[in-house]
Amino acid sequence: MEFTVVGAGMAGAFLALALGRQGHTVTVYDRRPDPRTSANAVTSMNLGLSRRGLDALDRVGLLEEVTRETVPMRGRMLHGTDGALRFSAYGEGGILAIQRQDLSAVLVAAADRVPGVRFVFDTRCTGVDRDLPSVSFVDGSGNALVVKPDVVVGADGAFSTVRRFLHHDQRAEFTQSYLEWGWRELRIPAAPDGSHRMADDVFHLWPRGDTMMFAHPNRDGSFTCSCVLPFHGPEGFDSLTTAADVEALFRKHFPDVLELVPDLGEDFLSRPTFNLVTVSTSPWTHEGKAVLIGDACHAVYPFLAQGMNSAFEDALELADSLAHHPTDTAAALSRYYTRRKPNTDALATMSRHNFAELRDTVRSPAVRLERACDTLLEKLLARRWMPLHTMVTNTTIPYAQAQERATRQHRLLKLAALTTLAAAGTVVHHFRRRQ
C-alpha cells in the first residue's frame, strides 16, 4: 500500500519507519529543511522520553541508538525562592531528556534506511482531495506537484493543513484552546570546563503560582529552560519591556538562575513568545483514504511531557490496525481511531489539570499533602496503588485507564480524610463533654 505522510516531525517520521518495516511504500513531505543537515529546528520545549516512548522505540529497533542521545532524569528538583532544593524521585526508569533536533535526525535517518521509504523536504502542502485521495505540494523553487497515494496521513502538527481539507464541508468537530500563559526559551550554558552548572540528572522546576520555569539537561553541559508567564498582568510578558524588568522578575522568583545566564535580561527580550495550545477534533479519518495522527488530531499542553510519547503510540496503533485489517483500510483506520480517541481525550484532560497542579505545588498545602499520601501508599501497597504521574510516565497503562484509576484513588483519599476528621471530631467532642 502507498502512503503519503505530510509532516516529518516526531509522529510522521516514526510512522514512516513503522509502516516501512511492514512493507508499505511511504513518502514523507515536510515544509522544513532536512533535520540531518540543518539546525533550523522548530523551537519547542525539550522532549522527555518516558516508558511509552521507550517501548515504542524498542519495537522499531531504535531504543539503543536513541538512548545514546539522551540525558537520564531520575526525578524532579524543586527550587525554592530561598535557594532551598527539594528532590522528588520519578520512580523506576525515570525520564530521558532529549533535544528535538537530535531525535528528529535519528528518526528520519532510520526511516530513510528502510526500503520503500523516502523523504522530501522544503516542500509545502497546499491542498488535499480527501476523496481521490490526492495531495498538492509546492517545492522550494515554486514548482507544483500532485501525488495520488492510497492513503494520506496528516502528521503536520496542531495547525494541520491536512486536517483543514479533511474536514472542509464536513460535520466535523474541532476545538482549539489557548492558555492565558505563554513561554519563552532560555539557555543556561555549560561551565567553562564543559560541565553542567546544576545537577545534571534531574528535571529542574521553579513553581511560583502564576509563573514557573523548568529546565532539561543537555548532553553538551547546557540546560534548555522554558519560562512560563501570563501574557498580561504585572508579571506578564507585556509588562517586561526592559532588561531591568526581566532581571527584577528573576530576582524575585528565580534568583538562582540570574548568575547562570549571561545578559539574561537582553537575552530574554530577544526571544519569541510561544503559545500553549490544545486541540481536539473528530473524526480523524475519511473513508479509509485519509487519517490524522499526533498533534494534528490531539495536541495537548506539554506539562505531562507526553506529546511525543503519545504520538509514538498513535503510530504503532495505526500500524497494528493496518496489520489487523490488511484488506480493509477503512476498517483499519476506524479501529485506530476508536482505540486511540478515548486515550488522547484523557491525556488532554490530565495535561490541563497537571498545569494547575504544577502552579499550585508551592502555594497549596492540599496538593503537597495529596502527593505525600500518594507516595506513601505507593510504597506500602506496591502496584495496588500508583500515583497518576507514575502510571503516565513509568507504565504503558492506557491513558483513559490511568485517569479512571487515579480518580478512584483520589476519591478514596478524600473519603479517608473525611473519615479521619470525623473520628477526630468525635474524640474531641467526647473529651470536652467529659470535662
N, C-alpha and C positions, 0 to 999 in steps of 0.2 A: 504494500500500500504506500502511496506517496503523500507525504505531509509537507505543508509549508508552514513554518513557525515564524511568527512575527515577534521579534524580540529575542536578543541573545543574552539576556541577563541570567540571574540565578535559575529561574523557572525554565526559560527557553533552552538554555544550554544543557541543563540537566535532563530535560525531557528528550532532547535530541539524542543524547547519549543512551538513554534507556530505550527509546524506540529503535535507534540504530542497532543496538545489540539484539533486538528482536528480529532484525532483518528488514525493517522498513526503510524506505528511501526518504530522507529528511533534508530539506534545505531551510536554513535559518537566515532570516534577513534582519538587519539592525541598522538604524539610522546613525549610530555612533561608530567610531573607529574600532578596529580590532584591539581588544584589551591586551593581546600578547605583544603588540608592537607600539602601543600608545599608552601614555599615562593619563590620558584625558578621560578619567573615570568620572561617573556621576557622583557628586558629593552625597554621602549617606552616613548615617551612624555606623560605626564598626559592627561587624556581624558576630553573633555568638552561636557557635555550633553546640547544640545540646544532643541528648541521646537520640532523638528522632532524626536529626540531620546526619549524625554519625552512622546510624544504622542504614540510612538510605545510601550514603556514600559507600558503605561496605557492600551493599547489594550490587552496586555497579563497579566494584573493584577499585575504588578511588580512595579508600579510607587512609591507607598508609601515605599516599602521595600528598593528600590534602593536610594530614596531620603535621607533616613537616613544615607547613606554612603557618602554623598556629602558635598561640601562647596559652598555656593552660591557666584557667582561673579557678582556684579551689573554693572561692567564696566571695562574699561581699564585705568591703571595708567601708564603714560609715564614718565620715569626717564631721566632727563637731565644730562649732564656731570657735571653741576654745582650744582647738588643736587635738582634742581627745579623739582616739580611734576606737571603734568597736567592730570586731570581726564576727561575721555570721557565715558558717560553712554552708556550701551548696549541697553537700552530701555526695554520695557515690558518683564518681565520674567527673563532677564539676562541669564547667563550660569552657569551650575553647574559643579564644578570641582570634579573629582573622580579618584582614582588611579585604574589602570588597574587590579591589583590583586584583589582589593575589588569587582569590578563589575564582573569580571570573576567568582569569587567564588559564588556570588549571582545568576548569570545566570545558572551556572552548577547545583547548589543546587535546584533551582526552576524547571529546566527541568527534573532533576533526580526524582523529586516527581511525575511527570506525568506518569501514567501507559503506558507502551509500549516504554518508552524512557530509554536508558541506555548509560553509558559512559565507554570506555575502554582506559585507559591511558598507558603511557610508551610503546606505540605500533606505529611503524613507517610504513607508506605506502611505498611499494616498487614497485607497478605496478598497472595498471588499464587496463582491457579489456573493451573498450567502447561499444563493440557490444553485449557481453553476457547479461548484463554487470557483471563484477566481479572486486573485489579489492583484492590485495595481501598485506599482512602485515607481519612484524616481531616484536615479542614482546620483552620485556626487557631481557628475558632469551635466546633469539636467536631462539625461536620457530616460524615457519612459519605457517600462516593460510590464507585461501582464503574464502571470503564471496561473495554471489551472491544475491544482493538485486534487487528490481525492478528499483531503481534509485540511481545513485551515485552522491553525491554532493561534489564538491571541494570547501571547505572553508578553505584552507590551506595556505592562505597568498600570498604575492606578488611573491614569488618564488615557486609557487604551483607545486607539483608533479602531481596532478590530471590533471592540465592544460597541462602539457608536454605530457602525454599519450593521452589525449583527442585530441590534435592537431597533433599527430605524423602521418606523411604521408598524412596530410590533407592540403587543400588550406586555411590555417588559417592565419589571420593577427595578428602580435604581435609587439608591440614597447615597449621599456623599456628605460627610460631617467633618467639620474642622474644629479643632480645639481653639480656645482663646489664647493658647500658648504657641510659641514657635521655638525654633532652636538655631543656634549658630555653633559652628565647629571651632575649636581651638586646638592647638598642638603644643604639648609640653615636650620640648626637645630632650634628647639624651644628654647625660652629663658629659663633660669633656673626655672621659675615658670610655664613653660608649655605653655606660650602664644606665639603668633606669633611676630616676630621681625619687621614685616612691616604690613601694612594694610592687613587684612585677608579676605576682601570681594571684592577684585578686582583681575584682571589679570594684572600682572606687566610686563611691556615691556621696554626694553632698546634698541631703534633703533639707529644704528650708521652707516648706509650705508652698507658697505660690511661685517660688523659684527653686531650681535644683540644677545640679550638674553631675555628670558621671564621666568616667574615663576608662578606656580599654587600653591595656598594654600592647605595644607592637614589638616585633622581633628586633627592630633596629635600636631599641632603647628608648624610643619616644612613647608618648601616650596620645591617643586621639580622644579629645574631650568634646562632649555635647552639652552646651549650656542652654537650659530650657527656662524661658522667661515669658510672662504675659506680653502680648503685643502692646497693650495700653496700660496706663497707670503710672504711679510714681516710680515703680521699679520695672517698668515695661520697656520694650525696645524703643518705643517712640520717645521716651524720656532720656535715653542715653545718647546725647548728641556730641559730647566731648570726651576726650581720653580721661579727663578728670572725673567725669560722671561714672565711667566704667570702673575706674580704679576705686572709687568710693563704694560702688556696689560690691565689688570683690572684697574690699577691705572689711565690709560688714558681714557678708555671707560666706565668702570663700577665701579667707585671709591666707591660708597656707598655699594657695595657688599663685598669689601675686608674685612671689620671688622665683617661681618656676617658669614663667612665660615672659621672655624679653619683650619690652614695649607692649605690654598687654593691652593697654587702652587703645592704642593706634591699631594694633593687630585685630582686636575685636571689632572695631568700627569698619575695618576694611573688608570684613567678611559678609557674605549674603545671609539673609534670614530665610529659613525654610519653614514651610507649613507642616502641621501634623494632621493627617487626613485619614479617615477610614471610609471604605467603600463597600457597599453591599448591593448585589444585583441578582436578578433571576429573570429568565433562565440563563444557564451557562452554555447551552448547546443549541444547535439548529439542525434538525433532521439528519443527524449523522454526518453533516458536512462541515460543521464549524464548532469550535469549542474554546472556552476561555480557561485560563489557568493562572494561579498565583495572584499577584496584586490586581490583575485585570478583572478579577471577579470577587476578590475579598481582601483588599488592602486593609491592614489593621494598624493601630497605633503601636509604636515599637517597644513599649515598655515591658513586655514579656520576652522580647528577643526571639520571637517565633516566626516572623515573616518568612525568612528563608527556609527554616525547618519545615514549615507547613507547605511551602511551595514544592519542596522535595517530595513530601508526602503526596501532594497532588499528582506530581509526575508519575510516581510509582503506581498510584491508584488508577490513573488513566492507562498506563501501560498494562497493568494487570487486567483491567476491564476489557481492553482490546484483545488480550490473550484469552479471556474468558468467553468472548463472543467473536471469534475470528472471522465469521462470515456475515456478521450483522453489526455494522458500525453504529447504526442508530441505537441499538440495544446497548452496545458498549459505552457510548457516550452518556446514555441515560443512567446506566449503572454507576459510572464515575460520579455524575452529578448527585445522584441520590445518596451515595455513600459519603461524599465529602461535604455537602452543603450544611448539614446539621453541625458538623465539627468545626467548620470555619465560622459559622454564626456564633458558636460557643466561644471560640477563640477571640472574636471581636469583642464580645461582652466582657470576657475576662481581662483583655488588654486594657479596656476602658476603665474597669474597676481597679486594675493594678496601678494605673497612673494616679488615681486618687489615693491609693494606699501608700505609694511612694512619697507623695507630697505630705501625707499625714504621719509618716514614720516617726518624726521627731515630736510633733506637737500633739499627738493623740496617744495618751496612755492606754486607751482601749485597744488600739491597733497593736501596740507593743505587747500588751498582756495576751492578746489572742495569739500572736506569733510565738510567744514564750510557751503558752499552753500547747500549741501545735507541735513545737519542737519536743517538749517533754513527753507528750503522748506518742509521738513517733518513736521515741527511744523505748518507751515502756511497752508499746503494743506492736512494734515492728511493722510489718506490712499491712496489719489490720487498720492502721491509721497513718495517712500520709497527707502532709500539707499540700495545698494546691500547687505551690511552686515546685515541689518535689515531683508531683505527678506530671506537670507540664514539662519540666526540664530533664528529669532523670529517668523517665519511663516513656513508653510508646502507647500508654493508655489513650484511647481516642479522646479528643478534647471535650466532646459532649459528655462522655462518661466521667471524665475528671471533674468537670464543672458540677455535675449532678452529685458526685460523691463529696466534693468539697462543701456543697450546700447542705447536705445531710450532716456532715461533721460540724459545720457552723451552728446548725440548729441544736445539735447535741451539746455543744459548748454553752450556748445561751441557756438551754434548759438546766444544765448543771450549775451554771452561775446563779440562775434564779432560785433553784432548789437550795443552794448553799446560803444565799441571802435570806431566804425564808426560814431556814433552820436557825441561822444566826439570830434572826429577829425573834424567833420563838424563845430561844435561850435567854436573850436579853430581857424580853418581856417577863419570863418566868422569874428571872433573878430579881428584877425590880419589884415584882409582887411580893416576893419573899422578904424584901427589905421593908 
